[in-house]
Amino acid sequence: MTDTMDTEDAAAMAAPTIRGGLNQEASRLFRVYRTISNMLDKRGYMVPKDLREMTPMSFRDRFGEFPSRESLTLLVEKADDESNQLFVFFPEDEKVGVKPIKVYTDRMRSEAVSNAIMVLRVDITPFAKAAVQEMSNDFRIEHFKESELLVDITQHQLVPEHQVLTQNEKTELLKRYRLKETQLPRIQPNDPVARYFGMKRGMVVKIIRPSETAGRYVTYRICM
């Protein structure tokens, strides 16, 4: 009995020191939250500076030692269009079913928000996935697993810089080079970088790679 208690006490004492004073679960959520904040910022949403520059300590001060996923909910709007808003939800269930989807869409409808991201603890059930698809005409709900957001892929040294073009920039590109959309190289919607930027069919991304001869090498891909 004593040995068991000693082991449990040691584990409890060690847990808060895993990362910046956070326990293992809070540390995981902090990393995910930081990636989500960067992702939203790069998509052109207005993300408060204190979220983009959040530290483990400020995360704990804001959400507590054992943060509830509901408290992590975010609502942001585009810098150039305040009517273009997006929710980020953190479902509690390990496998998200239809019921949470209805709760979220009811809230989105009541607040006139048509875009959302769900951050899944583990996965989404086939029925819930089908429900999301059925509502795609009214709501666009993306979903990422926590494990996909522990590291910001755009900050990896092997991933070149990506810039999603506006519709005007895309039109100018095609006009300048006398191209049709079908002549551009493609990027699939399920590509990790395309998902990170929330790319839709027809959107074009500019990819900038370093070049030893030219300084940088630029290519374009269209989401198809």
Secondary structure per residue as TSV (DSSP state, phi and psi in degrees):
chain	resnum	aa	ss	phi	psi
A	1	M	-	360.0	-45.4
A	2	T	H	-64.6	-42.8
A	3	D	H	-60.7	-40.8
A	4	T	H	-64.1	-44.3
A	5	M	H	-63.8	-40.9
A	6	D	H	-61.4	-41.7
A	7	T	H	-63.9	-45.2
A	8	E	H	-64.4	-41.7
A	9	D	H	-62.3	-42.0
A	10	A	H	-63.8	-41.7
A	11	A	H	-65.2	-41.0
A	12	A	H	-65.2	-37.5
A	13	M	H	-70.9	-33.0
A	14	A	H	-79.0	-30.7
A	15	A	G	-54.9	-45.8
A	16	P	G	-67.9	-10.2
A	17	T	G	-99.9	11.0
A	18	I	S	-63.1	-46.0
A	19	R	B	-149.7	111.9
A	20	G	T	54.3	31.4
A	21	G	T	85.8	3.8
A	22	L	B	-94.0	146.0
A	23	N	-	-73.4	173.9
A	24	Q	H	-59.5	-45.2
A	25	E	H	-66.6	-45.3
A	26	A	H	-65.0	-36.5
A	27	S	H	-63.2	-40.8
A	28	R	H	-63.7	-45.7
A	29	L	H	-66.5	-35.8
A	30	F	H	-60.5	-46.1
A	31	R	H	-63.3	-41.8
A	32	V	H	-63.9	-45.1
A	33	Y	H	-62.7	-38.8
A	34	R	H	-66.4	-42.0
A	35	T	H	-63.8	-43.7
A	36	I	H	-60.5	-42.8
A	37	S	H	-61.5	-43.5
A	38	N	H	-64.6	-42.1
A	39	M	H	-59.7	-47.6
A	40	L	H	-63.1	-40.7
A	41	D	H	-61.4	-43.2
A	42	K	H	-72.4	-20.0
A	43	R	T	-83.0	-4.2
A	44	G	T	95.0	13.2
A	45	Y	B	-88.5	152.1
A	46	M	-	-83.3	109.8
A	47	V	-	-112.4	122.2
A	48	P	-	-52.4	143.0
A	49	K	H	-57.9	-36.7
A	50	D	H	-67.5	-22.1
A	51	L	H	-82.4	-41.2
A	52	R	H	-65.8	-30.3
A	53	E	T	-109.7	23.8
A	54	M	-	-63.9	137.7
A	55	T	-	-107.1	164.6
A	56	P	H	-53.6	-39.4
A	57	M	H	-67.3	-44.5
A	58	S	H	-70.2	-29.5
A	59	F	H	-63.7	-45.4
A	60	R	H	-65.8	-40.3
A	61	D	H	-62.9	-34.9
A	62	R	H	-81.5	-41.8
A	63	F	H	-112.5	-6.3
A	64	G	-	91.7	171.6
A	65	E	S	-69.0	-31.6
A	66	F	S	-125.6	80.5
A	67	P	-	-64.1	138.0
A	68	S	-	-84.0	143.7
A	69	R	T	-65.1	-32.4
A	70	E	G	-62.0	-35.5
A	71	S	G	-68.7	-16.2
A	72	L	G	-83.7	-6.5
A	73	T	-	-52.1	136.2
A	74	L	E	-122.1	146.8
A	75	L	E	-133.4	118.9
A	76	V	E	-127.8	162.7
A	77	E	E	-132.1	154.9
A	78	K	E	-67.2	143.9
A	79	A	T	-63.9	-32.3
A	80	D	T	-103.0	5.5
A	81	D	E	-160.5	95.8
A	82	E	E	-67.2	-15.8
A	83	S	E	-80.4	-14.6
A	84	N	E	-90.8	94.9
A	85	Q	E	-114.3	160.2
A	86	L	E	-145.2	134.2
A	87	F	E	-95.0	147.7
A	88	V	E	-120.3	119.3
A	89	F	E	-109.9	146.4
A	90	F	-	-122.1	84.6
A	91	P	-	-59.7	145.5
A	92	E	S	-79.5	-33.9
A	93	D	S	-64.7	143.3
A	94	E	S	-65.2	-42.2
A	95	K	E	-118.5	112.4
A	96	V	E	-74.9	125.5
A	97	G	-	-101.1	-165.3
A	98	V	H	-70.5	-35.7
A	99	K	H	-57.9	-50.5
A	100	P	H	-61.3	-34.0
A	101	I	H	-60.0	-43.3
A	102	K	H	-64.5	-41.0
A	103	V	H	-60.0	-44.6
A	104	Y	H	-67.8	-44.5
A	105	T	H	-67.8	-33.2
A	106	D	H	-62.4	-42.4
A	107	R	H	-67.3	-42.3
A	108	M	H	-60.8	-42.5
A	109	R	H	-64.0	-42.1
A	110	S	H	-68.1	-26.6
A	111	E	T	-106.3	10.3
A	112	A	T	55.9	45.6
A	113	V	-	-115.3	127.8
A	114	S	-	-107.5	-6.3
A	115	N	E	-118.9	142.2
A	116	A	E	-154.5	157.2
A	117	I	E	-124.1	131.6
A	118	M	E	-105.4	129.8
A	119	V	E	-101.2	109.5
A	120	L	E	-88.8	137.3
A	121	R	S	-62.7	-46.5
A	122	V	S	-131.1	-59.6
A	123	D	E	-162.5	-177.1
A	124	I	E	-125.6	140.6
A	125	T	-	-72.2	156.4
A	126	P	H	-57.6	-37.3
A	127	F	H	-66.0	-40.7
A	128	A	H	-67.4	-39.0
A	129	K	H	-62.5	-40.9
A	130	A	H	-65.7	-37.8
A	131	A	H	-64.5	-40.6
A	132	V	H	-61.8	-42.6
A	133	Q	H	-64.7	-40.9
A	134	E	H	-63.9	-29.6
A	135	M	T	-95.1	9.9
A	136	S	T	-64.4	-19.5
A	137	N	T	-73.2	-26.7
A	138	D	T	-103.5	-34.3
A	139	F	-	-133.8	141.1
A	140	R	E	-108.8	108.2
A	141	I	E	-116.1	109.2
A	142	E	E	-88.2	156.8
A	143	H	E	-141.4	137.9
A	144	F	E	-127.8	141.9
A	145	K	E	-79.0	146.9
A	146	E	G	-52.0	-40.4
A	147	S	G	-61.6	-24.8
A	148	E	G	-79.6	-13.8
A	149	L	S	-113.8	5.7
A	150	L	S	-66.2	-28.5
A	151	V	S	-127.2	137.0
A	152	D	-	-79.8	107.1
A	153	I	G	-64.0	-26.7
A	154	T	G	-72.4	-13.3
A	155	Q	G	-96.6	1.6
A	156	H	S	-74.8	139.7
A	157	Q	T	-64.1	-21.9
A	158	L	T	-89.1	-6.5
A	159	V	S	-99.5	116.0
A	160	P	-	-68.6	168.8
A	161	E	E	-69.3	134.8
A	162	H	E	-119.3	135.6
A	163	Q	E	-131.5	117.0
A	164	V	E	-78.1	128.3
A	165	L	-	-79.0	147.9
A	166	T	-	-73.9	169.5
A	167	Q	H	-61.0	-39.4
A	168	N	H	-65.7	-40.5
A	169	E	H	-66.2	-37.8
A	170	K	H	-64.3	-45.5
A	171	T	H	-60.6	-42.6
A	172	E	H	-65.8	-38.9
A	173	L	H	-61.0	-50.4
A	174	L	H	-63.2	-37.7
A	175	K	H	-68.7	-43.1
A	176	R	H	-62.8	-41.8
A	177	Y	T	-101.0	6.1
A	178	R	T	52.7	52.8
A	179	L	-	-111.8	154.8
A	180	K	-	-100.9	155.9
A	181	E	G	-53.7	-38.5
A	182	T	G	-67.6	-13.5
A	183	Q	G	-88.6	-9.4
A	184	L	S	-82.8	144.1
A	185	P	-	-58.9	154.2
A	186	R	E	-105.6	154.9
A	187	I	E	-129.8	133.9
A	188	Q	-	-78.8	146.6
A	189	P	T	-59.5	-26.7
A	190	N	T	-90.4	4.1
A	191	D	S	-61.8	137.2
A	192	P	H	-54.4	-39.6
A	193	V	H	-71.8	-39.7
A	194	A	H	-61.3	-40.7
A	195	R	H	-66.5	-40.1
A	196	Y	H	-57.1	-43.1
A	197	F	T	-89.2	0.0
A	198	G	T	65.9	36.5
A	199	M	-	-69.6	138.6
A	200	K	-	-109.1	166.8
A	201	R	T	-55.0	130.6
A	202	G	T	94.6	-12.4
A	203	M	-	-78.6	147.7
A	204	V	E	-116.5	137.4
A	205	V	E	-116.4	137.9
A	206	K	E	-95.2	127.4
A	207	I	E	-114.7	123.2
A	208	I	E	-113.4	115.0
A	209	R	E	-112.6	146.3
A	210	P	E	-68.5	143.9
A	211	S	E	-132.1	132.2
A	212	E	T	-66.7	-28.0
A	213	T	T	-95.5	-43.8
A	214	A	T	-101.8	-3.5
A	215	G	E	90.3	-47.6
A	216	R	E	-154.6	152.2
A	217	Y	E	-124.1	122.1
A	218	V	E	-109.6	131.9
A	219	T	E	-132.0	166.0
A	220	Y	E	-130.8	144.5
A	221	R	E	-135.0	144.8
A	222	I	E	-108.5	139.0
A	223	C	E	-81.0	120.3
A	224	M	-	-133.9	360.0
